[in-house]
Amino acid sequence: MYKRIKVIAVILIISLFSLGGRLFYLSYFDTAAVQSRKNSGTETYGTNRGLILDCRLKPLVETEQTLIHSEINPAMSFSVPVRYAANQLCPHIIGYTDADNIGVVGIEKDYNSYLKAIPNTITVTTYKDAKGRELLGKGTQVNTEKQCKDSGIALCIDSRIQEIVQKAGEQLKTGAIVVMRADSAEIAGISSFPLFSPNALEKEMKDTNQPLLNRALQNYNVGSVFKVVVCLAALEKGISTAFTYRCTGETKCGGITFHCHKEQGHGILNMEQALAASCNPYFIHLAQRTGYEKIVEICKRLHLEEAIHLSDSIQAAGGNLPAEKNLVSPAALANFSFGQGELLATPVWLCNLYCTIYNGGYYMQPKLVKGKVLNGVCQTQEQNKTAVFGSSHAQTLTRMLQYAVEKGTGRGAYLENLIIGGKTATAQTGLFTGNQEKLISYFIGMYTTKGEKYTVLVMRENGTSGSADCVPIFKEICHEICALKD
């Protein structure tokens, strides 16, 4: 009996020790584990938004990084991409997001749902023990597995050309530059000036120069770059480039005297010489002989009055053609013949006009978006092209534009060992600051480098002349793009 009691007592003592040990473990070690989990945490950084890429699938956003200190472990720092760079490329096209990373304007808005569906985050996890000390072997871990590198929306823009455009265009102050691949109508570079920073929107909205306005998509007075349309209309009417007219410095039309920019006149000019010299009296008489109907017909064939949709919310405005009933007036037709009066067009449309000439008379809708990209694979669609005028006329116009650079107002655009064609313009607006009329100056040039055809438009608001304002910038862009190809 005594032995049995002794055994039971020993069992009870062992049970009590076991229970005490278990209680001690639960009260200390398990609590420490719980506390460790409480002290550990995960932080998430990034936009959780797909990228906007260029034609070579190089990022146009999230190209710069900022240093972040962990909130849980302030001693730990790491780099996180910021959505927009200090000198952001094509901000007018990309647009920007709000504080919740929702697209507000531009490509960010138009493809918001698709971009939001692409994971793009960096997670930072810190592991600590009950006393708040980092756990050996774990500490803070940065996970970049869900950081987006090659998915999003690809544009036709080449980031290298865009950099060239934005640097060269700083000289414009207010204006626009458009670079297009002539054989595909793809926009390789496009910029409005002044540029703006998506990181300083409040400041930009107060700027009286309106940097948020995309001038490449706005209508402007056109001027002499329109003369190629009058030449084309004349050719289609069977008028030879040998058609001549004697410019004396002025001509009367509908009771109004129209002056040539060369006061003493150019003398006898044929069509090629008149385009090179940009002689207004010649084109007034050429338009009279051709008739306004043919000129208007070609403008409609080239979709002048139609908006150019580059994406859902990004579109170049439809241009303005003078009403045909107004063009019955000799004075109105005279203004129309050299791109003045009621005629308005956007830089994008004008650049595409010269693309159509350079592309043998084939019209293509200007293209900005290349396609959706997933894991480095881009879904693209082929461009449709339509013959809107004969290739022989396109070749004639191309030769005439080359002559304008060799011998005419575009001489400053000449580059050795490169065949360049182009046309200058200085358009009157009818708007005055005091006694000074606001002028719009242009140069539209076309050239081929390494087998690729490019058309480049440079436009300046408040200009003096296309030769002075725009030709040097075109030449710089042309030279830099050629250097890229070399």
Secondary structure, DSSP 8 states (H G I E B T S, - for coil): -HHHHHHHHHHHHHHHHHHHHHHHHIIIIIHHHHHHHHH-EEEEES----EEE-TTS-BSSS-EEEEEE-SS-TT-EEEEEESS-TT-SSHHHH-EE-TTS-EEEHHHHHTHHHHHTS---EEEEE-B-TTS-B-TTTSEEEE-TT--SS-EEEES--HHHHHHHHHHGGGGSSEEEEEEETTTTEEEEEEEES---TT-HHHHHH-TT-TTS-GGGS-EE-GGGGHHHHHHHHHHTT--TT--EEE-SEEEETTEEEE-SSTT--EEE-HHHHHHHT-HHHHHHHHHHH-HHHHHHHHHHTTTTS-EESSSS-EE---B---HHHHTSHHHHHHHHTT-TT-EE-HHHHHHHHHHHHTTTEEE--B-EEEEEETTEE------EEE-S-HHHHHHHHHHHHHHHHHSTTGGG-BTTB-EEEEEEEEEEEEEETTEEEEEEEEEEEEEETTEEEEEEEEEET-S-HHHHTHHHHHHHHHHHHHHH-
